[in-house]
Amino acid sequence: MDFPNPLLIKEVANIIGAKLIGKDNIEAIGLNELHVVRPGDITFVDHPKYYKKVLNSQASFVIINKEVEEVPEGKVLLIHEKPFLAFNQLIEKFRPFVPSLQNISPTARVGKNTTVQAGAFVGNNVVIGDNCIIHSNVSIYDNTIIGNNVIIHSGSVIGSDAYYFQRREEGYVKFESGGRVILEDRVEIGANCCIDKGVTGDTTIGEGTKFDNHCQVGHDTIIGKNCLIGAYAAIAGVTILEDDVILWARVAINKDIVVGKGAVILATSAIDKSVEGGITYMGSPAIEVKKYWRYMISLKQVPDLIRNFKNLNKS
């Protein structure tokens, strides 16, 4: 998530009320979680288990809840009692919720020969390319980017908030969403699908990918080009589906994993860890389909094996 303009880190420290350790005249370009940080970004850490990993990341600025002895050269620390809440405060300040009182926001840009059917909603700063069809009752949240020749069917929601909460003494605290959804050219989204925006990065659906109805995509997930996503598929956040992946109906994909290029996941299967491309998988948890069928054949033989064993004992 980029700031509208680069911001001196001492100004950021003042906004959140943090103690600054390091050079105070360096500019920050934005906010990002650890998996998408870049030089110039601000990130945060609030647990000693992750201090080393975050401090040695690409992030230039780290909001942290205690001073540490070893600070990598050039890194600037912002000491704050509650880094998570401070990070949320920055998201809310620089990517706030802004109501829109019109079906198509005046700040949205809609391309040539694009149709937005009655009853659809297009939020602030949305960009829609040429030759698209947005059917009735579609909701496109703020800052979404849509390419050319895209079709979105009725009832779908593009850019809803990430399902991301942290447990605190006062209950679950929401991680505010400042990211976007990007739909590339020739994407088709079926009816009643939901695609969550990134927390600080982008949820991206690659060129030529097609969704059936009732699909869910979590925050910061990247789906490659020319994928087919069957009905009722549920894809968790921060996951990568490489190009040409096929998910058949009711497939579930866990978070933080990679599904390799050209993998095929058969209906009602569940993927709980990264899998190689070019292979067909089945089951829950899914395994290579040939192994799955051998397993099922063996399983069917178990009653006969038990019966034979009992007969041997009788004799």
N, C-alpha and C positions, 0 to 999 in steps of 0.2 A: 504494500500500500504506500503510494507516494504522497508526500505533502504537496499542497498546491504550489508552494515555492520552498526551496531549501531553507532550513531554519537553524540558527546558531544553537549549539547544544546548551549553552547557558540559558537561553530562553526556554528550552524544554525543561531544564531543571527547575526554573522558576514556576512553570505551569503546574508541575506535579509536586513541587515542594521537596525536591531531592537535594542531597549533598553531592556536589560534583567533585570527582577526583580525576585529574588530568587536564588537558588543554580545554579551555572553555570557549575558544573562538573558532571551533571547527563546525562546519555545517552538516546537519543531518538531512538526508534526502527522503526518509520515510520510515515506516514501521514494518517489521516482518517477524514471523515465527522462525524458529531455528531451521526448519527444513527448506526455507526459501530466502534466507538472509543474504544480503549483498554488502560489499563495502559501502559505508555511508548510512547503513540502516541502524535503527534502534531495535533491540530485542530485550527479553527479560529472563530472569531465572530466580526462583524462590526456594530451591531445595539444594542442599550441599551435594547431593548425588549427581547433579547436573552442572555444577559450577565449572568444572574443568572443560567439559564439552562446549558449553556456551562461551566461556571466556576465550577459547581457541577457535571459535567459529569466524566466519567472514564478517560478522557484525562489527561495526566500529564503536558502537555505544551499547552498554549493557546496564539495564536497571536491575539491581541486585539488593538483597536484603541485609547484607553485612559486608564490611570491608574484608578484603583478602590480602594475604601477604604477597603472592605472586600475581602481578598483573601483566599480561603480554604487552610488549612495547607498542605504543600508539593507541592502545585501547583506552576508552574513557568510561568511567563507572559513574552511575547515578545511584547513590545509596538511598533506598526508600524502604520503609518498614513493610509495605505490601506491594511488591513489584507487579503482581497480577492486576491489582486494582489501578495502579498507576498507568499501566499499559492500556487498560480499558479506558481510562480517562482520556488518553491521547487519541484513541480511536474515535471516541464519542465527540471530541472537539474538532477533529479534522475530517471526519466522515460522519457527520450527524444525520439523524433521521430528519428529512425535510418533507412535510406534507405536500401533496399535490392535489389540487381541487378540480383537476380536469382529467378526462379519460386519457388524453395524450398530453403529457407535460409540455409546456412551452419550450423547455430546455432540451427536449428529445429531438433527434434528427432521424427522419424517416426517408429512405431512398426512393428512387424513381420506380414507378410501376409496382410499388409495394402496397398491399391491401391490409388494412387493420379493420377487422370486422367490428360491428356494433357490440358494445359490452366488453371489449378488451380494455385492459389498462396498460399504459406505457409510462413508466416512471421518469424521474428526473435524470438528465444526462445520459439517457439510453441512446444508443446508436443502432439503427437497423439499416441494412444494406438494400440493394435493389432487388426487385422481382421476388419479394417475400410475401408469404400469406400468414397473417396472424389471425387465427379464428376467434370467434366470440368466447368470452369468459376466460381468456388467457390473461395472466397477470405477469408483467415483466417489470421486476423491481429496478430501483435506481442503479445507474452506472453499468448496466448490462451492455455487452457488445455483441451484435448479431451480424453475420456476414451476408453475402448475396445468395439468393435462391434458397432461402430457408423456409420451412413450413413448420408451424407450431399449432397443434390441434387443440380443440376446445378443452378448457378446464386445467391446462397445465400452468405451473407456477415456476418462473425462471428467476432465480436470485433470492430465494427465501434465506433467512438467517441460518447459519451453521448450528447444528445440534451439538453444542459444545458447552459443558458446564463443569465447574470445579466445586468440590465439596468444601464448605467452610463451616465454622461453628454456627453461623446464622442460617445455614442451609445451602442449597445449590446457587452458585453465582454464575451468571451467564458471561461467557466470553463474547464480547461484542464483535459483530462482523463488519469489517471494513473492506473486504475484498470484492471481487466481481465474478460474474459468469461470462464466459466467451463462447459463443457458438460460431464455428467457422462455416465457410461456404458449403451449401448443399446438405446441411444437416436437416433431418426431419425428426420432430419430437411428437410422439403419439399423444392421445388424449389422457388427461389426468396424471401427467408426470410431474415430478418435483425435482428441481435441480438447485441445490444450495450454493450460495456464493461462498467464496473463500473467506477465511477469517482475516487474513491480511493479503493473501495471494489470490490467484485466479482459479476457479473451477473451469476447465476447458474441455469442450467437446470438439473433436477433430473433424476436419473436412470430410464430407460424404458419409458420416455416421448416421445410422437410422435407429430410432427408438420405437418400440411397440407401446402399448398403453400401460398405465399404472406402474411406471418405473421411478425409482428413487436414486439420486446421486448425491453423495455427501460432499462436504466442504473440501476444497483444495484438491479434488480428484482430477486426474487428467486421463481422458479417454482419447485414444488415437484416431487415425483416419480409417474410414471405411469399416467401422465396426458395426455389428448388428446386436442390438440389445433387446431381448425378448420380454414379453409381458411379465409384470410383477418382479422384475429383477431389482435387487437392492444392493447398491454398491456403497460401501462405507467411505468415510473421508480419508484424504491423504493417500489415495491408492492410484496406481497407474495401470491402465489397460493399454498395451501397445497396439500398433496398427493391426487391422484385420482380425481382431478378436471377435468371436461369436459367443454370446450368452443366450441360451434358450430359456424358456419360461421358468419363472420362480427360482432363478439362480441367486444365491447370496454370496457376496464377496466381502471378506473382512477388511479392516482398515490397515493402512501402512504396508501394503504388499504390492507386488508387481505380477501381472498376468502377461506372459510373453507373447510376442508377435505371432498371430495366426492360431493361437490356442482356441479350442472349442470346448465349451462347458455345457454338458447336456442338461436337460430340464430337471429341476428340483434339486440340483447339486449345490454344495456349499464349499467355498474355497477359504481355507483358514491360514494358508501360508503361500508365499510366492511360488509360481509354477512356470515351467519352461514353455516356450512357444512351440507351435507346430504339432501339438499333441492334443488328443481328445480326452476329456476327463469326465468322470461320473461319480456320484456318491456324495456322502456327507460324513466326514470330510472327503472331498473328491480325490480320487486316484486315477491313474491311466485306465481308460475304459477296458482294455484287454484284461488287465489285472482285476478290475471290478467284476467282470463276467466270470472269470475263473473263480473268484472268491464266492460269487453267488451260486455257481454250480457246486462247489465244495460244500457250501452251507446246506444246500438241498439234500446232500448225501448224509448229513449228520443223523437224522432220524433212523435211517437204515443201519448206520454204524452202531447206534445205541441198541437197536433191536437185536442185531447180530451178537453184540457183546453180551446182552442179557441171555440170549439163547446158549451161548458158549458156557456161561456160568451155570445154567440149569443142567447142562449135560455133564 
